[in-house]
Amino acid sequence: MAQFAFLYRGGDPMPASPAQMQQRMEKWQVWLKELADKGHLKDRGFPLERGGATVTRKTHVTDGPYAEKDLVIGFTLIEAKDLKQASELANGCPMFEHGGCVEVRPVMTM
């Protein structure tokens, strides 16, 4: 089995009501539990704040990232036999219900 990172990008902003947020979080918990029950979940990962900094060299730090549609908002590490299986596992992600996408990237073994 190889490791893959699911990078969550874009999507609608957080829901306005606590009830809507709870519904959204429950869908994530169900999906992540399914991945874990099947032995694919390596690390649940974390959501990321939208702000941050971009470092392009030791002395150059700027606010950002700013490309809203390209903003990584969270990540998860999974195990799968190959990129095809990892991509299939991403199909159940709740991100798709809110206009987001999942980038599937192999983790390089060192």
Backbone hydrogen bonds in HBPLUS format (Angstrom, degrees):
<---DONOR---> <-ACCEPTOR-->    atom                        ^
c    i                          cat <-CA-CA->   ^        H-A-AA   ^      H-
h    n   atom  resd res      DA  || num        DHA   H-A  angle D-A-AA Bond
n    s   type  num  typ     dist DA aas  dist angle  dist       angle   num
A0002-ALA N   A0080-ALA O   2.80 MM  78  5.54 167.3  1.81 158.7 156.9     1
A0080-ALA N   A0002-ALA O   2.92 MM  78  5.54 155.2  1.99 153.5 161.5     2
A0107-VAL N   A0003-GLN O   2.92 MM 104  5.43 171.7  1.93 138.8 136.2     3
A0004-PHE N   A0078-ILE O   2.88 MM  74  5.33 155.2  1.94 145.9 150.1     4
A0078-ILE N   A0004-PHE O   2.86 MM  74  5.33 166.1  1.88 158.3 163.1     5
A0005-ALA N   A0105-ARG O   2.73 MM 100  5.16 164.2  1.75 156.6 159.2     6
A0105-ARG N   A0005-ALA O   2.93 MM 100  5.16 165.3  1.95 149.8 154.8     7
A0006-PHE N   A0076-THR O   2.78 MM  70  5.14 169.9  1.79 159.7 163.3     8
A0076-THR N   A0006-PHE O   3.05 MM  70  5.14 138.2  2.23 136.5 146.7     9
A0007-LEU N   A0103-GLU O   2.80 MM  96  4.96 168.3  1.82 150.1 154.3    10
A0103-GLU N   A0007-LEU O   2.85 MM  96  4.96 172.7  1.85 148.2 149.0    11
A0008-TYR N   A0074-GLY O   2.97 MM  66  5.18 164.9  1.99 135.6 140.1    12
A0073-ILE N   A0008-TYR O   2.70 MM  65  5.58 160.3  1.73 156.9 163.6    13
A0009-ARG N   A0101-CYS O   2.93 MM  92  5.33 173.3  1.93 157.5 158.3    14
A0101-CYS N   A0009-ARG O   2.95 MM  92  5.33 155.9  2.01 147.4 153.8    15
A0010-GLY N   A0071-LEU O   3.31 MM  61  5.92 153.5  2.39 155.9 161.3    16
A0012-ASP N   A0098-HIS O   2.66 MM  86  5.32 139.2  1.82 148.7 162.9    17
A0021-MET N   A0017-SER O   3.09 MM   4  6.39 157.2  2.14 149.4 156.1    18
A0022-GLN N   A0018-PRO O   2.87 MM   4  6.07 154.2  1.94 146.2 153.0    19
A0023-GLN N   A0019-ALA O   3.02 MM   4  6.30 156.9  2.07 147.6 153.2    20
A0024-ARG N   A0020-GLN O   3.02 MM   4  6.25 159.8  2.06 147.8 153.1    21
A0025-MET N   A0021-MET O   2.90 MM   4  6.13 162.3  1.93 152.1 156.8    22
A0026-GLU N   A0022-GLN O   2.91 MM   4  6.10 152.9  1.99 148.4 155.7    23
A0027-LYS N   A0023-GLN O   3.19 MM   4  6.47 152.6  2.27 146.0 152.0    24
A0028-TRP N   A0024-ARG O   3.21 MM   4  6.58 154.6  2.28 146.1 152.8    25
A0029-GLN N   A0025-MET O   2.91 MM   4  6.20 159.4  1.95 151.4 157.1    26
A0030-VAL N   A0026-GLU O   2.97 MM   4  6.17 158.7  2.01 149.5 154.5    27
A0031-TRP N   A0027-LYS O   3.03 MM   4  6.21 166.7  2.05 149.0 152.6    28
A0032-LEU N   A0028-TRP O   2.89 MM   4  6.06 169.4  1.90 157.4 160.3    29
A0033-LYS N   A0029-GLN O   2.92 MM   4  5.97 150.0  2.01 141.9 150.5    30
A0034-GLU N   A0030-VAL O   2.98 MM   4  6.23 153.3  2.05 148.1 155.0    31
A0035-LEU N   A0031-TRP O   3.08 MM   4  6.42 156.0  2.14 147.8 154.0    32
A0036-ALA N   A0032-LEU O   2.94 MM   4  6.19 155.6  2.00 144.3 151.3    33
A0037-ASP N   A0033-LYS O   2.76 MM   4  5.95 164.3  1.79 155.6 159.6    34
A0038-LYS N   A0034-GLU O   3.16 MM   4  6.29 140.4  2.33 140.4 149.4    35
A0040-HIS N   A0035-LEU O   2.88 MM   5  5.19 156.4  1.93 162.9 155.3    36
A0039-GLY N   A0036-ALA O   2.92 MM   3  5.03 159.7  1.96 108.1 114.1    37
A0079-GLU N   A0040-HIS O   2.59 MM  39  4.73 146.0  1.70 137.1 147.8    38
A0042-LYS N   A0077-LEU O   2.92 MM  35  5.27 154.4  1.98 135.8 139.0    39
A0043-ASP N   A0077-LEU O   3.06 MM  34  4.94 161.3  2.10 135.1 133.1    40
A0077-LEU N   A0043-ASP O   2.90 MM  34  4.94 166.8  1.92 150.9 154.3    41
A0075-PHE N   A0046-PHE O   3.24 MM  29  5.94 144.2  2.38 138.9 148.3    42
A0048-LEU N   A0073-ILE O   2.69 MM  25  4.89 164.9  1.71 127.9 126.7    43
A0064-GLY N   A0052-GLY O   3.27 MM  12  5.39 140.6  2.43 125.0 119.3    44
A0054-THR N   A0062-THR O   2.80 MM   8  5.30 158.1  1.85 149.8 156.8    45
A0062-THR N   A0054-THR O   2.98 MM   8  5.30 162.6  2.01 146.1 151.1    46
A0056-THR N   A0060-HIS O   3.16 MM   4  5.84 157.8  2.21 162.6 168.6    47
A0060-HIS N   A0057-ARG O   3.05 MM   3  5.27 164.3  2.07 115.9 121.0    48
A0068-GLU N   A0066-TYR O   2.73 MM   2  5.61 108.3  2.24 122.0 104.8    49
A0070-ASP N   A0067-ALA O   2.81 MM   3  5.29 143.9  1.94 116.9 128.6    50
A0071-LEU N   A0068-GLU O   3.36 MM   3  5.18 169.8  2.37 103.7 106.0    51
A0086-ALA N   A0082-ASP O   3.00 MM   4  6.27 165.3  2.02 155.3 160.0    52
A0087-SER N   A0083-LEU O   2.88 MM   4  6.01 156.5  1.94 148.0 153.8    53
A0088-GLU N   A0084-LYS O   3.01 MM   4  6.29 151.8  2.09 145.6 153.5    54
A0089-LEU N   A0085-GLN O   2.92 MM   4  6.22 152.7  2.00 151.6 158.9    55
A0090-ALA N   A0086-ALA O   3.11 MM   4  6.41 140.1  2.28 140.6 151.0    56
A0091-ASN N   A0088-GLU O   3.13 MM   3  5.33 146.3  2.25 101.8 111.5    57
A0093-CYS N   A0090-ALA O   3.02 MM   3  5.51 167.6  2.04 125.2 127.2    58
A0096-PHE N   A0093-CYS O   3.45 MM   3  6.40 159.3  2.49 124.1 125.2    59
A0097-GLU N   A0094-PRO O   3.06 MM   3  5.58 147.2  2.17 113.9 122.4    60
A0098-HIS N   A0095-MET O   3.06 MM   3  5.58 158.9  2.11 113.9 120.5    61
A0100-GLY N   A0095-MET O   3.03 MM   5  4.93 153.9  2.10 147.8 139.4    62
